[in-house]
Amino acid sequence: MGQRMEIKEINEPTRNWTVDEFADFLHYRLQHGDRESIRSWWRSTSLLCKLEATGLAGLDGDEVALTPAGIELRDALYLLEDSPDIADANLNLRRHRLLDWHDHALDPEALLRLASGRSGKVRVEAARALMDEENSGDRSLADKLATNPDPKVRAIVAPYADPHLFLDETAPDVIRAVVRGGRADDVCRERWTSPDEPFGIRLAAGALVTDGEEVDRMLATMSGYERIRFLCKYPRLAVGKRAVDACRVGGDEPLLEYSMTRVPDGYLREALESKTDHWGLKSRVEDYRQALREAMRLERLFAGPDSQVLAEIRGQVEAEIAEEEER
């Protein structure tokens, strides 16, 4: 009987059901037949009212009993839950099907339809389900969603899909996801760091740039403010003269002065002698002064500056700092 119900016949009586009410009807209430004690419905009174109003259930003494129409709807819902046609169901039924832990995972065909459906929340949840451990980030499934109109969906599948499918991508969050996935190659880097690309795309792809000359070429095509933003985003590149030049042109040097490294003495002296500017560097120099005082006190523990143990500890700390900067 349930197989003969059209999707619109299912959607109509359930149009105002919540996600929790779908879960109650399918997995908590009436699990042992077509009738159940009214005492079991004390937390489901809203669902009961809706079932009674649509002729799907009614009271029979001290029991809630499904009507023939209610039995037919329940059977049809069970069939719909495992069908790709779930993509055409009411929003809250789609959300219930993706979220409820009682159900086994939907098959990829159904999830692909949901990921291209009407609701943004359902699209995102379906895409996450497709990329979960069970599907192990299946590249073929990810490739199918790489051109999905929803950038949130594309960002979810981007770490698993063919990176070349995103060469014309316009959403920075998606580019960041591709880079994070570790699949981007030189073709991607050249495209996304090109001066023809919007700054947001170049900023998102900055992690792909490691060559100093390439960094300088990129910075030369940016405005002063963009240079500051780029180097603040990737402090490992905010080194020496490159960082100083960005500060002088950018007009917002304090932002970068909190992260730049290998600062030339000339710029440091200029900062320390300034009465009104360079508060970022002044703050860091003072932090260093205080840390050095404490370190010099603690170094009295060791035999002297040539202590092998001291050298080993310094080496460990330097390695830890380098590892942190690479993240």
SVG drawing of the C-alpha trace seen along z (x, -y; Angstrom):
<svg xmlns="http://www.w3.org/2000/svg" viewBox="-12 -61 93 66">
<polyline fill="none" stroke="black" stroke-width="0.4" points="0.0,0.0 2.8,-2.4 4.4,-1.9 1.4,-3.5 1.6,-6.7 3.0,-9.6 5.5,-12.0 2.9,-14.8 0.6,-12.5 3.3,-12.0 4.3,-15.6 0.8,-17.0 -0.1,-15.6 3.5,-16.0 4.1,-19.5 4.2,-21.0 6.1,-18.1 9.3,-18.9 12.5,-16.9 11.9,-15.5 8.3,-14.5 9.5,-12.5 12.0,-10.8 9.2,-10.0 6.8,-8.7 9.4,-6.5 11.6,-5.3 10.2,-5.9 6.4,-5.6 4.3,-2.6 7.4,-0.4 5.5,2.8 2.3,2.5 -0.4,0.0 -1.5,-1.0 0.2,-2.1 -0.7,-3.3 -1.4,-7.0 1.0,-7.1 3.9,-6.6 3.0,-9.8 3.5,-12.4 6.5,-13.8 4.9,-13.6 1.7,-15.5 2.3,-17.9 2.8,-15.0 -0.4,-13.3 -2.4,-16.4 -1.2,-16.6 -1.9,-12.9 -5.4,-13.3 -6.1,-16.5 -5.2,-14.8 -7.0,-11.5 -3.8,-9.5 -4.4,-8.4 -7.0,-8.6 -7.7,-7.6 -9.2,-4.2 -9.8,-4.0 -6.4,-4.6 -4.5,-3.8 -3.3,-5.7 -4.2,-3.8 -3.2,-4.4 -5.9,-4.6 -5.6,-2.8 -4.3,-6.1 -1.8,-6.4 -0.5,-2.8 -0.2,-3.5 1.7,-6.8 4.1,-5.0 4.8,-2.3 5.3,-4.8 7.7,-6.8 9.8,-3.8 10.1,-3.1 10.9,-6.7 13.7,-6.9 15.8,-4.5 14.9,-5.9 16.6,-8.5 13.2,-10.2 13.9,-11.4 15.3,-14.4 11.8,-15.5 10.4,-15.1 9.6,-17.8 12.6,-19.7 12.4,-18.3 12.0,-14.7 15.2,-15.2 17.0,-16.6 15.7,-13.8 17.0,-11.2 20.4,-12.7 20.7,-13.3 18.9,-10.4 21.4,-7.8 18.7,-5.0 19.0,-4.8 21.8,-3.3 23.5,-5.6 21.7,-6.6 23.2,-5.3 25.4,-7.7 22.7,-8.3 20.3,-9.6 22.9,-11.7 24.0,-13.2 20.4,-14.3 20.1,-15.7 23.4,-17.6 21.9,-19.3 18.5,-20.0 16.6,-23.0 17.8,-23.4 21.2,-24.8 21.4,-22.9 20.5,-19.6 23.0,-20.2 25.8,-20.6 24.7,-17.6 24.5,-15.4 27.9,-16.5 29.4,-15.7 27.7,-12.3 29.2,-11.6 32.7,-12.4 32.4,-10.6 34.6,-7.6 32.2,-5.1 32.8,-6.6 36.4,-7.5 36.2,-10.7 35.4,-8.9 37.1,-11.0 34.5,-10.0 31.7,-11.3 33.7,-14.4 34.3,-15.1 30.5,-15.0 30.0,-17.7 32.9,-19.9 30.7,-22.0 27.8,-22.2 26.3,-25.7 26.6,-25.9 30.2,-27.0 29.7,-25.4 29.2,-22.0 32.2,-22.6 34.3,-23.5 33.4,-20.2 34.3,-18.0 37.3,-20.1 40.0,-18.3 39.0,-15.0 38.2,-16.0 40.4,-16.6 41.9,-20.0 41.9,-20.9 38.1,-21.0 38.5,-24.2 40.8,-26.1 38.1,-28.6 36.8,-28.7 35.6,-32.0 35.1,-31.3 38.2,-31.7 36.9,-29.2 36.8,-26.5 40.4,-27.3 41.5,-27.1 39.9,-23.7 41.6,-22.4 45.0,-23.6 44.3,-22.0 43.6,-18.7 47.1,-18.6 46.2,-17.8 46.9,-21.2 49.8,-21.2 51.9,-23.7 49.1,-24.2 46.8,-25.2 49.4,-27.5 50.1,-29.3 46.4,-29.9 45.4,-31.0 48.4,-33.2 48.2,-35.0 47.7,-38.8 44.6,-38.2 42.9,-36.5 41.0,-38.5 43.0,-39.2 40.8,-36.8 41.7,-33.9 45.4,-34.8 45.2,-35.1 43.6,-31.7 46.3,-30.1 49.2,-31.8 50.1,-28.6 51.2,-27.1 53.9,-29.8 57.3,-28.9 59.8,-30.5 61.0,-33.9 61.1,-35.5 57.6,-34.3 56.4,-35.9 58.0,-39.2 56.4,-39.1 53.0,-38.5 53.4,-41.3 54.5,-43.7 51.0,-43.3 49.2,-44.1 48.1,-47.3 49.8,-48.3 46.9,-47.1 46.8,-43.8 50.5,-43.2 49.9,-43.7 47.0,-41.2 48.9,-38.6 52.0,-38.7 49.9,-38.7 48.1,-35.6 51.4,-33.9 53.9,-35.1 56.6,-32.7 56.9,-35.0 57.0,-38.2 60.7,-38.2 63.4,-40.9 63.4,-43.6 60.2,-42.2 58.2,-42.8 59.8,-46.2 58.9,-47.3 55.3,-46.2 55.1,-48.2 56.4,-51.3 54.0,-51.1 51.0,-49.6 50.3,-52.4 49.2,-49.9 52.5,-48.7 51.4,-47.8 49.3,-44.9 52.4,-43.3 54.9,-44.3 53.3,-41.8 54.4,-38.9 57.3,-39.9 60.7,-38.2 64.4,-38.8 63.8,-42.5 66.9,-44.6 68.6,-46.6 67.9,-49.9 64.1,-49.4 64.3,-48.2 66.2,-51.3 63.8,-53.5 60.9,-51.9 62.5,-52.1 63.4,-55.8 59.9,-56.7 57.7,-58.6 54.4,-57.9 54.6,-54.9 55.7,-51.2 53.9,-50.1 53.9,-46.5 57.7,-46.2 58.1,-48.2 55.8,-45.7 57.6,-42.7 61.1,-44.1 59.8,-44.7 58.4,-41.2 61.8,-39.9 63.6,-42.0 61.5,-40.5 61.8,-36.9 65.6,-37.3 65.9,-38.5 64.0,-35.4 66.0,-33.1 69.3,-34.5 68.3,-33.9 67.3,-30.3 70.5,-29.7 72.5,-29.9 71.3,-26.3 73.7,-25.1 77.5,-24.9 78.0,-27.7 77.2,-28.9 79.0,-25.8 76.9,-23.3 75.9,-20.4 72.6,-20.0 71.8,-23.6 72.6,-23.2 70.4,-20.2 67.4,-22.1 68.0,-25.1 68.0,-22.7 64.7,-21.1 63.0,-24.5 64.2,-25.8 62.8,-22.7 59.5,-23.1 59.3,-26.8 60.1,-25.8 57.4,-23.2 54.8,-25.6 55.7,-28.2 55.2,-25.6 51.6,-24.9"/>
</svg>
